[in-house]
Amino acid sequence: MKYVGLVLVAALAVSAALLPVPDVPVPDPAVPLEEPPVAVCAVEEGSGRTTEISVLSTVSGPVGLTLFASGSTAGSIGHETGSSGSVTIPVVDVAAVGTVGGLVELPIASSAAGALVSGAESMSSESCAAVPHPLTLLAGATTASEDRFELHLMNPYAGVAVVELSVQSEAGIESNQRFESVIVPPRASTIVDFTELVPGRETLLIVIETVRGRVISVGRQGVAMESAVWKAVAPAQDWFIPIPAGNGRREVVVGTPNNAEVQYQVDFYGPDGLEEGLVSGVLPARGQATVDVSALSETAVAMRIISTAPVVPTLWMESGDGLAVTTASPRGANRWLLPGAGNPDGGWSTIVILNTAIEASEVSIRPLREETSMRTLIVESDSVLELALEKADGYLVESVGETVVLWSGHRDNSSTAAIGVPMTDG
C-alpha cells in the first residue's frame, strides 16, 4: 500500500504540472479623469461698474459661476442654458466684489462664456479664457497722458502661480522689480498697475510667462471715462481679424515675444477683394508695429497677418464712440459662438464676417434667446460683410466654408469689440 500511495501522489503531481496556469487577474483600465469644461472671466462689480456673464452652448445644460478673490470663494450661483442654449448671469446677483475673477462651469466643451462690463460712460466685453497658456502677450497698451493701464492676473486653481513679465516700450526694456516673479495666490487675483510703475509710456508690449502654476491674464486700458478689456493670448504665425466700419482711429498693432527680428506681411480684404502683401516689414526683437486701417476704408474690412515667427495682432479702435480693443483669431472655423453679442441696453451692435474660403459660403446667423429666428445669406469668397444684430444673450454663426467672426457694440459715447469663439466640433 505504501508504494501505491507514492505512485498516486506522483500521478497527481504530474497531472497538476500539466494543468494550464490560471490567468493572473488584470484590473480594468483606469477611467481617465477629465477636467470639466470651464472658462475664466475678468469681473468688475462696484465703483459704478457692473458685469454680466453670458454663457452660450450647443446644448441645454447646467451652468455654474463662482467668484474667487483673496484665496477663497466670494460667492457662487447655478443656472441652466435652457432650450435657447444661452443664459446671462448678472454678477450683482452673486456678490459686489470689486475687480476679481469668475470661474464658469460650462455644460459641454462646445460652449463659450463672455463678460460684458458696463459703467455710466464705459463699456467693455471679452470672451472668457478656457485654456491657460504658459506664454502670452499684450500689445498696444499705453500709460501716456491721463491713460491708465493695468494687468489683471487670475489664478482660479489650488496652487500658487508665479509669473515673469518682460516689458518693452519706446524707451526700451523696462526694468522694475515688480515685473520679476509676480506671485498670484491660489483662487485669487493680482493687479499690476503699469500707470504707477511706468507712467508716460506711449506704447507698451508685455510678455507674460508663467513659470509656475497656471494663470489667465487680461489687459485693462482706461482712456478718460472709457475702458477696454482684452485677453493676453498665445503667439502664432497666422492670424485673421475682421474690422468694423467706422471713423477715427482703427489700427492693428502687431507684437512679438521673440528675442530676434521677425518678418511679417499683412494681406488686406477690402471692398475690392483680397490684396496680398499690402504691408510688410520687420519687427524688432520683442517689439511691435502699427498698421493704420482707418486710412484704407471707412467700410468693414479685414486683415490676415503672417510672420516668420510667432506674433500677436491686436485691433485698437478709438473715436467719439469710445475705445474698443480685441485680438485677432489664429484660425478660421465653420462654427462660432459670440457670447454677449446683441444690443446692449440703450445701444446697438453689429457682426462682421470674413469669408476666408476660396468659394462663396452659405452662412447662418442665429440669435440665442427664448424666441429665436435665423438668417441665412451668402458671403462671397475673400469678402467682408457687416450686419446689425438684434437683442440676444449671444449669437451662433455657422457656415459651409471657414469664416472668422467679430462683434462690436455701441452705446452713447462708449463702444466695445470682441472676436468670436471658434468651435472645434464642426
C-alpha positions in Angstrom: 0.0 0.0 0.0 2.9 2.3 0.7 4.1 2.1 -2.9 0.6 2.5 -4.2 0.2 5.8 -2.2 3.5 7.1 -3.6 2.5 6.2 -7.1 -0.8 8.1 -6.6 1.0 11.2 -5.2 3.4 11.2 -8.1 0.5 10.9 -10.6 -1.3 13.8 -9.0 1.8 15.9 -9.2 2.3 15.1 -12.9 -1.4 16.0 -13.5 -1.0 19.3 -11.7 2.0 20.2 -13.7 0.1 19.5 -16.9 -2.8 21.8 -16.0 -2.8 25.2 -17.6 -1.6 28.1 -15.4 -4.6 30.2 -14.5 -4.6 33.8 -15.8 -3.5 36.5 -13.4 -6.4 38.8 -12.8 -5.9 42.1 -14.6 -7.7 45.2 -13.3 -9.9 47.2 -15.6 -8.1 50.1 -17.2 -8.4 53.3 -15.2 -11.0 55.7 -16.4 -9.2 58.9 -17.3 -10.3 61.9 -15.1 -11.3 64.7 -17.5 -11.5 68.2 -16.2 -14.9 69.6 -16.7 -15.1 72.4 -19.3 -14.6 75.8 -17.6 -13.8 79.4 -18.6 -12.2 82.2 -16.5 -13.7 85.7 -16.8 -12.4 89.1 -15.6 -15.1 90.6 -13.4 -15.7 94.2 -12.2 -18.5 94.8 -9.8 -18.8 98.0 -7.8 -17.5 101.6 -8.1 -20.0 102.4 -10.8 -19.4 99.3 -13.0 -21.3 96.1 -13.2 -20.6 92.8 -15.1 -22.9 90.3 -16.9 -21.6 86.8 -17.7 -23.1 85.4 -20.9 -22.9 81.7 -21.4 -23.7 80.0 -24.8 -23.8 76.3 -25.6 -24.9 73.9 -28.3 -27.0 72.1 -25.7 -29.3 72.7 -22.8 -27.4 72.1 -19.6 -26.2 73.3 -16.2 -24.0 76.4 -15.7 -22.2 77.4 -12.6 -20.5 80.8 -11.8 -18.0 81.0 -8.8 -16.3 84.3 -8.0 -12.8 83.9 -6.4 -10.9 86.5 -4.5 -8.3 86.6 -1.7 -7.8 82.9 -1.7 -11.4 81.9 -1.2 -14.8 81.8 -2.9 -16.6 85.1 -2.8 -20.0 83.7 -3.9 -21.5 81.3 -6.4 -24.7 80.7 -8.4 -26.1 78.0 -10.6 -28.2 78.3 -13.8 -29.3 76.4 -16.9 -28.7 77.3 -20.6 -32.2 76.0 -21.3 -33.8 75.4 -24.7 -32.2 78.6 -26.1 -28.7 77.3 -25.3 -28.0 80.6 -23.5 -28.1 82.4 -20.2 -26.9 85.7 -18.9 -25.9 86.0 -15.3 -25.6 89.4 -13.6 -22.7 89.3 -11.2 -24.6 91.6 -8.8 -26.9 88.6 -8.2 -23.8 86.8 -6.7 -21.8 89.5 -4.8 -20.4 93.0 -5.0 -16.7 92.0 -5.1 -14.7 94.7 -6.9 -12.2 93.5 -9.5 -11.9 89.7 -9.3 -12.0 86.6 -11.3 -15.0 84.4 -12.2 -14.9 80.7 -12.9 -17.7 79.5 -15.2 -18.5 75.8 -15.3 -19.9 75.0 -18.8 -22.4 72.3 -19.9 -20.0 70.8 -22.5 -16.8 71.6 -24.4 -18.7 73.2 -27.3 -19.7 76.2 -25.1 -18.4 79.7 -24.5 -18.6 82.4 -21.9 -18.1 86.2 -22.2 -18.1 89.1 -19.8 -19.8 92.5 -20.6 -18.8 95.3 -18.2 -20.9 98.4 -18.2 -20.5 101.8 -16.5 -22.2 105.1 -16.8 -19.8 106.2 -19.5 -17.9 103.0 -20.4 -18.5 99.5 -21.8 -16.1 96.6 -22.5 -16.5 93.0 -23.5 -14.3 89.9 -24.0 -14.8 86.2 -24.2 -13.6 84.3 -21.2 -10.4 82.2 -21.4 -10.9 78.4 -21.5 -7.2 77.3 -21.6 -4.3 79.0 -19.8 -1.1 79.2 -21.9 2.4 79.4 -20.4 3.4 82.4 -22.6 1.0 85.1 -23.7 1.3 88.7 -25.0 -0.5 92.1 -24.8 0.4 94.7 -27.4 -0.5 98.4 -27.8 -1.2 99.4 -24.2 -0.3 102.9 -23.1 0.2 105.0 -19.9 0.7 108.3 -21.7 -1.1 111.5 -20.7 -4.1 110.5 -18.5 -4.3 107.0 -19.9 -4.4 104.1 -17.4 -3.3 100.5 -17.9 -3.5 97.5 -15.6 -2.6 93.9 -16.0 -5.1 91.6 -14.2 -3.6 88.1 -13.4 -6.2 85.5 -12.3 -5.4 82.1 -10.7 -8.6 80.0 -10.1 -6.5 76.9 -9.2 -5.5 75.4 -5.9 -1.7 76.1 -6.2 0.4 79.2 -6.1 1.3 80.7 -9.6 4.4 82.7 -10.4 4.7 84.9 -13.4 7.6 86.7 -15.1 6.9 89.9 -17.0 9.0 91.2 -19.9 8.0 94.8 -20.7 9.1 96.8 -23.7 8.3 100.5 -24.5 9.6 103.2 -26.8 12.2 103.8 -24.0 13.5 100.2 -24.4 13.3 97.3 -22.0 11.6 98.4 -18.8 13.4 97.3 -15.6 11.3 97.1 -12.4 11.5 94.6 -9.6 7.7 94.5 -9.7 7.9 92.6 -13.0 10.0 89.8 -11.6 8.4 86.7 -10.0 4.9 88.1 -9.7 3.1 85.9 -7.3 -0.6 85.1 -7.9 -2.0 83.2 -4.8 -4.4 80.3 -5.3 -8.0 81.3 -6.0 -7.1 85.0 -6.2 -6.1 87.8 -8.5 -3.1 90.1 -8.7 -3.3 93.6 -10.3 -0.1 95.1 -11.7 -0.6 98.8 -12.1 1.5 100.0 -15.1 0.3 103.6 -14.7 2.1 103.7 -11.4 5.2 101.6 -12.4 6.0 103.0 -15.9 4.0 106.3 -16.4 4.1 108.3 -19.5 4.8 105.5 -22.0 3.3 105.8 -25.5 3.4 102.1 -26.3 3.8 99.0 -24.1 4.4 95.4 -25.1 4.0 92.9 -22.3 5.1 89.3 -22.4 3.6 87.2 -19.6 5.5 84.0 -18.9 4.1 81.6 -16.3 7.0 79.8 -14.6 4.9 78.0 -12.0 1.2 77.1 -11.9 -1.4 78.4 -14.4 -2.6 82.0 -14.9 -5.2 83.8 -17.1 -4.2 87.3 -17.9 -6.2 90.3 -19.2 -5.3 93.9 -20.0 -7.4 96.8 -18.9 -6.9 100.1 -20.7 -8.6 103.3 -19.5 -8.9 106.4 -21.5 -10.9 109.3 -19.8 -14.0 107.6 -18.6 -13.9 104.8 -21.2 -12.2 101.4 -20.7 -11.4 98.3 -22.7 -10.6 94.8 -21.6 -8.9 92.1 -23.7 -7.2 88.8 -23.1 -3.5 88.1 -23.3 -3.2 85.3 -26.0 -0.5 82.9 -27.1 1.5 84.0 -30.2 1.1 82.3 -33.6 2.3 82.8 -37.2 -1.1 83.2 -39.0 -3.9 85.4 -37.9 -7.2 86.9 -39.2 -9.0 90.0 -37.9 -12.4 91.4 -39.2 -12.7 95.1 -38.6 -16.0 97.0 -38.3 -16.8 100.1 -40.3 -16.1 103.4 -38.5 -14.3 106.7 -38.3 -11.5 107.7 -36.0 -8.6 105.5 -35.1 -8.6 101.9 -36.4 -5.2 100.3 -36.0 -3.8 96.8 -35.9 -0.8 96.5 -33.5 1.4 93.5 -34.2 3.8 92.5 -31.4 6.3 89.6 -31.0 7.8 88.0 -27.9 10.8 86.8 -29.9 14.3 87.8 -28.9 15.2 88.2 -32.6 13.8 90.2 -35.5 10.6 88.8 -37.1 9.4 89.5 -40.7 5.6 90.0 -41.2 3.2 90.5 -44.0 -0.4 92.0 -44.0 -2.9 90.9 -46.6 -6.0 93.2 -46.9 -9.6 92.2 -47.5 -11.4 95.4 -48.7 -14.2 96.5 -51.0 -12.3 95.3 -54.0 -11.5 91.9 -52.6 -8.1 90.5 -51.4 -4.9 92.5 -51.8 -1.9 90.4 -50.8 1.2 92.0 -49.3 -0.4 95.4 -48.6 2.1 96.0 -45.9 5.3 94.1 -44.9 8.1 94.8 -42.6 10.4 93.7 -39.8 9.5 93.7 -36.1 12.5 94.4 -33.8 13.2 91.9 -31.0 10.3 91.9 -28.5 8.9 94.9 -30.5 5.7 95.9 -32.2 4.5 97.8 -35.3 1.2 99.6 -36.1 -0.8 99.2 -39.3 -3.3 102.1 -39.8 -6.6 100.7 -41.2 -8.6 104.0 -40.9 -6.9 105.4 -44.0 -7.7 102.4 -46.1 -11.5 102.3 -45.9 -14.4 103.5 -43.8 -16.3 100.3 -44.6 -15.9 97.0 -42.8 -12.6 95.3 -43.9 -10.3 92.5 -42.6 -6.7 91.6 -42.4 -4.6 88.5 -42.5 -1.2 88.7 -40.7 1.5 86.1 -41.4 5.0 86.1 -40.0 8.3 84.1 -39.8 7.9 83.7 -36.0 5.0 83.9 -33.6 3.3 87.2 -33.1 0.0 88.6 -31.7 -2.1 91.2 -33.6 -4.5 93.4 -31.6 -7.2 95.6 -33.0 -7.5 99.1 -31.5 -10.5 101.4 -32.3 -11.0 104.8 -30.8 -13.4 107.6 -31.8 -16.2 109.7 -30.4 -18.0 106.4 -29.8 -15.3 105.3 -27.3 -12.5 102.8 -27.1 -12.6 99.1 -28.2 -9.7 96.6 -28.2 -9.7 92.9 -29.1 -7.2 90.4 -30.5 -7.2 88.6 -33.9 -8.1 84.9 -34.4 -5.3 82.4 -35.3 -7.8 80.3 -37.3 -11.0 80.1 -39.3 -13.9 77.8 -38.4 -17.3 76.6 -39.6 -19.0 77.4 -36.3 -18.6 80.4 -34.0 -20.2 81.4 -30.6 -20.4 85.1 -29.8 -21.2 85.4 -26.1 -22.7 88.8 -25.2 -23.3 89.8 -28.8 -26.6 91.6 -29.2 -27.8 95.1 -28.5 -26.5 96.5 -25.2 -29.2 98.3 -23.2 -29.9 101.6 -24.9 -27.4 100.8 -27.7 -26.8 98.9 -30.9 -24.4 96.2 -32.2 -23.1 94.6 -35.4 -21.4 91.4 -36.5 -18.5 91.3 -39.0 -18.0 88.1 -41.1 -14.8 87.4 -43.1 -15.1 84.5 -45.6 -11.6 83.0 -45.8 -12.7 80.2 -48.2 -11.8 80.1 -51.9 -15.5 79.9 -52.7 -18.7 81.7 -51.7 -20.1 80.3 -48.5 -23.6 80.0 -47.1 -23.7 81.5 -43.6 -26.5 81.2 -41.0 -26.8 83.7 -38.1 -28.9 82.7 -35.1 -29.6 84.9 -32.0 -29.6 82.7 -28.9 -32.7 83.6 -26.9 -36.1 82.0 -26.0 -37.8 83.1 -29.2 -35.3 82.8 -31.9 -35.1 83.1 -35.7 -32.3 82.5 -38.2 -30.9 84.5 -41.1 -29.2 82.7 -44.0 -27.1 84.6 -46.5 -24.2 84.1 -49.0 -20.8 85.7 -48.3 -18.6 85.8 -51.3 -15.0 84.4 -51.2 -12.4 86.7 -49.7 -15.0 89.3 -48.7 -16.2 91.0 -45.6 -19.9 91.6 -44.5 -21.2 93.6 -41.6 -24.8 93.2 -40.3 -26.8 94.8 -37.5 -27.8 92.5 -34.6 -30.9 92.0 -32.6 -31.2 91.8 -28.8 -29.9 88.4 -27.5 -27.7 86.7 -25.0 -25.3 86.0 -27.8 -25.1 84.5 -31.4 -24.3 81.3 -33.1 -22.8 81.6 -36.6 -22.4 78.5 -38.8 -21.0 78.4 -42.4 -20.3 75.9 -45.1 -16.8 77.3 -45.7 -14.5 78.6 -43.0 -15.1 82.2 -41.7 -13.8 84.5 -39.0 -16.3 86.5 -36.9 -16.2 89.5 -34.7 -18.9 91.6 -33.0 -19.0 95.2 -31.8 -21.3 97.1 -29.6 -22.1 100.8 -29.1 -24.0 102.9 -26.5 -23.9 106.7 -26.0 -20.2 107.5 -26.1 -18.9 104.0 -25.3 -18.1 101.1 -27.5 -16.7 97.5 -27.4 -15.5 94.8 -29.7 -14.8 91.1 -29.2 -13.5 88.3 -31.5 -15.8 85.2 -31.6 -15.0 81.8 -30.1 -14.4 79.1 -32.7 -15.9 75.7 -32.1 -13.7 72.7 -32.9 -16.6 70.1 -33.1 -17.7 71.2 -36.6 
